Amino acid sequence: MGTIAVSKHRDARTPKTGKDARKTDWVEATLSEYDGVRFLHLDSIWVQGAMRLKRPEKLELEYVQRMMAWMLWRDAREMTQGTAVQLGLGAGALTRFCRKVLKMKTTAVEINPTVISANRHWFHLPDDDDRLRVLNEDAGSWVADAANWGTAQVLNIDLYDHEAAAPVLDDEAFYADCRRVLADGGLMTVNLFGRSASFTRSAARIAKVFGSDQVWHLTPTREGNTIVVAARGIEVPSREVLEQRADHIESRHELPARKWLKLVRPLPMNVIQQIHAAAAADEAP
């Protein structure tokens, strides 16, 4: 068995530029290590992200791997084109992977400055350059800014506070702005998790914005993470094409894409019924 070491991350150089950073006492990033893996927490037992020390570019957590399932819906020839955006930095796993492995232009939006500082110091997150921007901003405000609309081909959303009870941003208006951030043919993945979270409620909100024929989900992980995939106006590939893409993803990026393909589901009927009920209520006099 490995040993566990826990420490709080404080840094005098923590960014103080955002208006939120000036007003808020942020929950501090907490680090732990076990069996060759470094974990990020927000001063609680809940894991916000992880990195294998000997392979920092590897996606260590299963749910984080599944947040890359958007790759199944994207032509391999276009895989690295455009910009990937992460709302919620966590331990920087998706940001590092999109920038260094996929070589995409990558933007991460993180409201907590101590998380950004911990990533720079302890999770191999490089300084900003021509392929990387890390913004100390509120994700809701960022997606609502029309200057960011139509700029992303990929949008990964993993927004949780230190209690990890439910997504911090999860209403219809937020998802409508997320859809606006996507370029035509863009793809979004969302992590749904927490004791107060409701897959049915969140999936219905996403489907009302994106259309039920443009939303799918993967069956939950053992830990209870359900990944929702939503697209802006894509044509669903044939099964044969999806299988070819899964083979390519596995061979090139060492991600379990064949397993993802077996786990992908359309929206369940109770979600469809909730969407129809909400539409009927909106039309009622």
NORJOWO-V542932 format. One record per backbone hydrogen bond with DSSP energy under -1.0 kcal/mol. NH is the residue of the N-H (numbers start at 0). CO is the residue of the C=O. If there is no record, write none. Layout:
BEGIN
nh = {NH & NH}
co = {CO & CO}
END
This chain:
BEGIN
nh = {6 & 8 & 13 & 21 & 22 & 23 & 29 & 30 & 31 & 33 & 36 & 37 & 38 & 39 & 40 & 47 & 50 & 52 & 57 & 64 & 65 & 66 & 67 & 68 & 70 & 71 & 72 & 77 & 80 & 83 & 84 & 85 & 86 & 87 & 91 & 95 & 96 & 97 & 98 & 99 & 100 & 101 & 103 & 104 & 105 & 106 & 107 & 108 & 109 & 115 & 116 & 117 & 118 & 119 & 120 & 121 & 122 & 124 & 128 & 132 & 134 & 136 & 141 & 142 & 143 & 147 & 148 & 149 & 150 & 151 & 152 & 153 & 154 & 155 & 156 & 157 & 167 & 174 & 175 & 176 & 177 & 178 & 179 & 180 & 181 & 182 & 184 & 185 & 186 & 187 & 188 & 189 & 190 & 191 & 195 & 196 & 201 & 202 & 203 & 204 & 205 & 206 & 207 & 208 & 209 & 210 & 213 & 215 & 216 & 217 & 218 & 220 & 223 & 225 & 227 & 228 & 229 & 230 & 231 & 241 & 242 & 243 & 244 & 245 & 246 & 247 & 248 & 249 & 250 & 251 & 252 & 253 & 256 & 259 & 260 & 261 & 262 & 263 & 264 & 271 & 272 & 273 & 274 & 275 & 276 & 277 & 278 & 279 & 280 & 281 & 282}
co = {30 & 28 & 10 & 17 & 18 & 19 & 40 & 6 & 38 & 36 & 33 & 50 & 31 & 48 & 29 & 39 & 37 & 35 & 54 & 60 & 61 & 62 & 64 & 65 & 67 & 68 & 69 & 74 & 77 & 104 & 153 & 106 & 155 & 108 & 88 & 91 & 92 & 93 & 94 & 95 & 96 & 96 & 97 & 81 & 130 & 83 & 132 & 85 & 134 & 111 & 112 & 113 & 114 & 115 & 116 & 117 & 118 & 118 & 131 & 105 & 107 & 134 & 137 & 138 & 139 & 144 & 145 & 179 & 147 & 180 & 82 & 82 & 186 & 84 & 188 & 86 & 158 & 170 & 171 & 172 & 173 & 174 & 175 & 176 & 177 & 151 & 231 & 182 & 152 & 229 & 154 & 227 & 156 & 225 & 164 & 193 & 197 & 198 & 199 & 200 & 201 & 202 & 203 & 204 & 205 & 206 & 210 & 228 & 264 & 226 & 262 & 224 & 220 & 191 & 189 & 215 & 187 & 213 & 185 & 237 & 238 & 239 & 240 & 241 & 242 & 243 & 244 & 245 & 246 & 247 & 248 & 249 & 254 & 255 & 256 & 257 & 258 & 259 & 216 & 267 & 268 & 269 & 270 & 271 & 272 & 273 & 274 & 275 & 276 & 277 & 278}
END
